[in-house]
Amino acid sequence: MQRFQREQEIYMTKIATVLGARPQFIKASVVSRALRSTAGVHEILIHTGQHFDPEMSDIFFKELEIPMPDHHRLENCRDKFSESDL
């Protein structure tokens, strides 16, 4: 039984969803919900940070019940730029 569980974990399907513009959030909400309810599938959410203001995109995560992103472009930029540059 343990071996089967380990194999199942190893062969889990990973799907990357890239979000940036508002229409993508709306489409992704339906797809993400379906992926979360599918056994053997792990969705990785990547947010491009197209809208630098969290008020412009965080509302979509909350209202459309999309999980917070696993990766966010702004996290990678913070070392290179100050908040005022963004």
C-alpha positions as CSV (number, residue, x, y, z in Angstrom):
1,M,0.0,0.0,0.0
2,Q,2.8,2.4,0.8
3,R,4.5,1.8,-2.5
4,F,1.3,2.6,-4.4
5,Q,0.9,5.9,-2.4
6,R,4.5,6.9,-3.2
7,E,4.0,6.1,-6.9
8,Q,0.8,8.1,-6.9
9,E,2.6,11.1,-5.5
10,I,5.4,10.8,-7.9
11,Y,3.1,10.7,-10.9
12,M,0.8,13.5,-9.9
13,T,0.0,15.8,-12.8
14,K,1.1,19.4,-12.3
15,I,-0.6,22.1,-14.3
16,A,0.6,25.7,-14.3
17,T,-2.0,28.4,-14.5
18,V,-0.7,31.9,-15.4
19,L,-2.8,34.9,-14.4
20,G,-2.4,38.5,-15.3
21,A,-5.3,40.3,-16.8
22,R,-8.8,40.4,-15.4
23,P,-10.4,38.2,-18.1
24,Q,-7.9,35.5,-17.1
25,F,-9.0,35.6,-13.5
26,I,-12.6,35.0,-14.5
27,K,-11.7,32.0,-16.8
28,A,-9.2,30.6,-14.3
29,S,-11.8,30.6,-11.4
30,V,-13.8,27.9,-13.2
31,V,-10.8,25.9,-14.3
32,S,-9.0,26.1,-10.9
33,R,-12.1,24.9,-9.1
34,A,-12.3,21.9,-11.4
35,L,-8.6,21.1,-11.0
36,R,-8.8,21.3,-7.2
37,S,-11.6,18.7,-7.3
38,T,-9.7,16.3,-9.6
39,A,-7.7,13.6,-7.9
40,G,-4.0,13.4,-9.0
41,V,-3.8,16.9,-10.3
42,H,-1.9,19.8,-8.6
43,E,-2.4,23.3,-9.9
44,I,0.5,25.8,-9.6
45,L,-0.8,29.4,-9.8
46,I,1.5,32.0,-11.2
47,H,0.5,35.7,-11.1
48,T,2.3,38.0,-13.5
49,G,1.6,41.1,-11.4
50,Q,0.2,43.0,-14.4
51,H,-1.7,45.1,-11.9
52,F,0.9,46.3,-9.5
53,D,-1.8,47.6,-7.1
54,P,-3.0,44.6,-4.9
55,E,-6.4,46.2,-4.9
56,M,-6.6,45.5,-8.6
57,S,-6.0,41.8,-8.4
58,D,-6.4,40.5,-4.9
59,I,-10.1,41.2,-5.1
60,F,-10.4,38.6,-7.8
61,F,-8.7,35.9,-5.7
62,K,-11.1,36.6,-2.9
63,E,-14.4,37.0,-4.8
64,L,-13.8,34.3,-7.3
65,E,-12.4,31.9,-4.7
66,I,-9.1,31.4,-6.5
67,P,-6.3,30.2,-4.2
68,M,-3.5,32.8,-3.6
69,P,-0.7,32.3,-6.2
70,D,2.2,30.0,-5.6
71,H,4.4,32.5,-7.4
72,H,4.1,36.2,-8.0
73,R,6.2,38.3,-10.3
74,L,6.4,41.2,-7.8
75,E,8.1,38.9,-5.3
76,N,11.0,38.5,-7.7
77,C,11.1,42.3,-8.5
78,R,11.2,43.5,-4.9
79,D,15.0,43.0,-4.7
80,K,15.6,45.1,-7.8
81,F,13.1,47.9,-7.3
82,S,11.7,49.9,-4.5
83,E,7.9,50.2,-4.0
84,S,7.9,53.7,-5.5
85,D,9.5,52.3,-8.7
86,L,6.6,49.9,-9.1
